[in-house]
Amino acid sequence: MKILITGGAGFIGSHVAKLLLDQNHEVIIFDNLSKSKIEFIDPRAEFIEGDLKDQTKLTECLSGVDLVMHFASLIEVSESVKNPLLFAENNILGTIHLLESMKTAKVKKIIFSSSATVYGPPTKLPLTESSPILANNPYGASKIASESFITTYHFLYDFDVTILRYFNPYGPGEMHSPETHAIPSIIKAALNKKPIPVFWQGEQIRDFIYIEDLAEAHTATINLTGLNIFNVGGDKGIKVIDILNKVSDILGYKLEIDQLGERAGDVAANYASSQLLKQKTGWQTKVDLDAGLKKTIDYYKQSLS
Ligand SMILES: NC(=O)c1ccc[n+]([C@@H]2O[C@H](COP(=O)([O-])OP(=O)(O)OC[C@H]3O[C@@H](n4cnc5c(N)ncnc54)[C@H](O)[C@@H]3O)[C@@H](O)[C@H]2O)c1
């Protein structure tokens, strides 16, 4: 298949690009490099530097493409609380520009990177795809709005749509700036022998999914048609403080904690049921948390040395 990946230079998009290239798909990466570096791009892929709002360029790049995987987005929750308009412009309008370009170029198949954030503060766990959708931060709101526009193009123009709601991806290659996600923040501070920044005393419960398992959810859904919405998680809730203890065990030394209190836009607990994805595609996770953490620590040991 010829696949255009928006945001393919970023953490998750670059892993998915690699997997697709390994499976002999033709990959075009469309990214404005606002949050990533050209070095993250697999040299086997064609790279086009561009912004989602450049519909003319996007439409040209979409010529002959069979499928779009749409990762390009601003992702940082606290930043979205400070600057909701920026998130609406980049994420919501960006998605509409993409959909319009796809319509013009007659590309009618999309897989979209959504997020557990669309569920807001859950009233019942685990979260299933039919749990209520309720944003509690502008980033989540931008994902809900993007999902709605994408499903609209399914109903209006017969697009084949798969929406993947990721829970907490982690693994090698995660180099966000600022880094606000628990696992890379813990590991980087631990390797630098600095106090570990911890919100909510580490009591938040999250559902971590190793990056290669998440990448495989994309290839597992590549041939689906119609409208599909799936959670993608590890089906297990774990406290952030327990992650910290596991990292401490792997490294073999005690970690000092820097208690940062509460953080706007966070929810106390969320974890997924990914049963629907498993039933529909046979996808399953292969890398458990201990193995994933070891691989991730090895990556940061190398990249920080
Ligand atoms: N990382 C997570 O924990 C997580 C969790 C749930 C969902 N997601 C979603 O997965 C997707 C990928 O996340 P990530 O962690 O790889 O983020 P990332 O920041 O590493 O990658 C996003 C990429 O999109 C590019 N980009 C942003 N706006 C763009 C625009 N207007 N035009 C072109 N390129 C643009 C950036 O330069 C970057 O390369 C996002 O849609 C995110 O919302 C991520």
The ligand as an SDF file (V2000), in Angstrom:
LIG
                    3D

 44 48  0  0  0  0  0  0  0  0999 V2000
    2.3940   10.1030   23.0920 N   0  0  0  0  0  0  0  0  0  0  0  0
    1.2940    9.8170   23.7490 C   0  0  0  0  0  0  0  0  0  0  0  0
    1.3270    9.5250   24.9490 O   0  0  0  0  0  0  0  0  0  0  0  0
   -0.0480    9.7990   23.0500 C   0  0  0  0  0  0  0  0  0  0  0  0
   -1.1660    9.2910   23.7170 C   0  0  0  0  0  0  0  0  0  0  0  0
   -2.4040    9.2830   23.0690 C   0  0  0  0  0  0  0  0  0  0  0  0
   -2.5040    9.7760   21.7700 C   0  0  0  0  0  0  0  0  0  0  0  0
   -1.3970   10.2740   21.1510 N   0  0  0  0  0  0  0  0  0  0  0  0
   -1.5400   10.8090   19.7980 C   0  0  0  0  0  0  0  0  0  0  0  0
   -0.6090   10.1630   18.9510 O   0  0  0  0  0  0  0  0  0  0  0  0
   -0.1430   11.0690   17.9540 C   0  0  0  0  0  0  0  0  0  0  0  0
    1.3670   11.0680   17.9170 C   0  0  0  0  0  0  0  0  0  0  0  0
    1.8700   11.4240   19.2000 O   0  0  0  0  0  0  0  0  0  0  0  0
    3.4460   11.4710   19.4710 P   0  0  0  0  0  0  0  0  0  0  0  0
    3.6680   11.1210   20.8920 O   0  0  0  0  0  0  0  0  0  0  0  0
    4.1590   10.7240   18.4130 O   0  0  0  0  0  0  0  0  0  0  0  0
    3.6950   13.0420   19.3070 O   0  0  0  0  0  0  0  0  0  0  0  0
    4.9720   13.7790   18.6800 P   0  0  0  0  0  0  0  0  0  0  0  0
    4.9050   15.1950   19.1500 O   0  0  0  0  0  0  0  0  0  0  0  0
    6.2130   13.0110   18.9410 O   0  0  0  0  0  0  0  0  0  0  0  0
    4.6560   13.7080   17.1230 O   0  0  0  0  0  0  0  0  0  0  0  0
    3.7270   14.5550   16.4930 C   0  0  0  0  0  0  0  0  0  0  0  0
    4.3230   14.9690   15.1670 C   0  0  0  0  0  0  0  0  0  0  0  0
    3.3790   15.7860   14.4850 O   0  0  0  0  0  0  0  0  0  0  0  0
    4.0860   16.8730   13.8960 C   0  0  0  0  0  0  0  0  0  0  0  0
    3.0990   17.9610   13.7350 N   0  0  0  0  0  0  0  0  0  0  0  0
    2.3930   18.6090   14.7120 C   0  0  0  0  0  0  0  0  0  0  0  0
    1.5710   19.5080   14.1630 N   0  0  0  0  0  0  0  0  0  0  0  0
    1.7490   19.4400   12.8220 C   0  0  0  0  0  0  0  0  0  0  0  0
    1.1850   20.1300   11.7140 C   0  0  0  0  0  0  0  0  0  0  0  0
    0.2890   21.0990   11.8960 N   0  0  0  0  0  0  0  0  0  0  0  0
    1.5890   19.8080   10.4550 N   0  0  0  0  0  0  0  0  0  0  0  0
    2.5160   18.8270   10.2770 C   0  0  0  0  0  0  0  0  0  0  0  0
    3.0990   18.1480   11.2730 N   0  0  0  0  0  0  0  0  0  0  0  0
    2.7230   18.4560   12.5350 C   0  0  0  0  0  0  0  0  0  0  0  0
    5.2230   17.1830   14.8680 C   0  0  0  0  0  0  0  0  0  0  0  0
    6.3070   17.8720   14.2640 O   0  0  0  0  0  0  0  0  0  0  0  0
    5.6110   15.7760   15.3170 C   0  0  0  0  0  0  0  0  0  0  0  0
    6.6090   15.2140   14.4820 O   0  0  0  0  0  0  0  0  0  0  0  0
   -0.7660   12.4180   18.2840 C   0  0  0  0  0  0  0  0  0  0  0  0
   -1.8990   12.5900   17.4790 O   0  0  0  0  0  0  0  0  0  0  0  0
   -1.1650   12.2760   19.7290 C   0  0  0  0  0  0  0  0  0  0  0  0
   -2.2640   13.1050   20.0450 O   0  0  0  0  0  0  0  0  0  0  0  0
   -0.1810   10.2940   21.7560 C   0  0  0  0  0  0  0  0  0  0  0  0
  1  2  1  0
  2  3  2  0
  2  4  1  0
  4  5  1  0
  4 44  2  0
  5  6  2  0
  6  7  1  0
  7  8  2  0
  8  9  1  0
  8 44  1  0
  9 10  1  0
  9 42  1  0
 10 11  1  0
 11 12  1  0
 11 40  1  0
 12 13  1  0
 13 14  1  0
 14 15  2  0
 14 16  1  0
 14 17  1  0
 17 18  1  0
 18 19  2  0
 18 20  1  0
 18 21  1  0
 21 22  1  0
 22 23  1  0
 23 24  1  0
 23 38  1  0
 24 25  1  0
 25 26  1  0
 25 36  1  0
 26 27  1  0
 26 35  1  0
 27 28  2  0
 28 29  1  0
 29 30  1  0
 29 35  2  0
 30 31  1  0
 30 32  2  0
 32 33  1  0
 33 34  2  0
 34 35  1  0
 36 37  1  0
 36 38  1  0
 38 39  1  0
 40 41  1  0
 40 42  1  0
 42 43  1  0
M  CHG  2   8   1  16  -1
M  END
$$$$
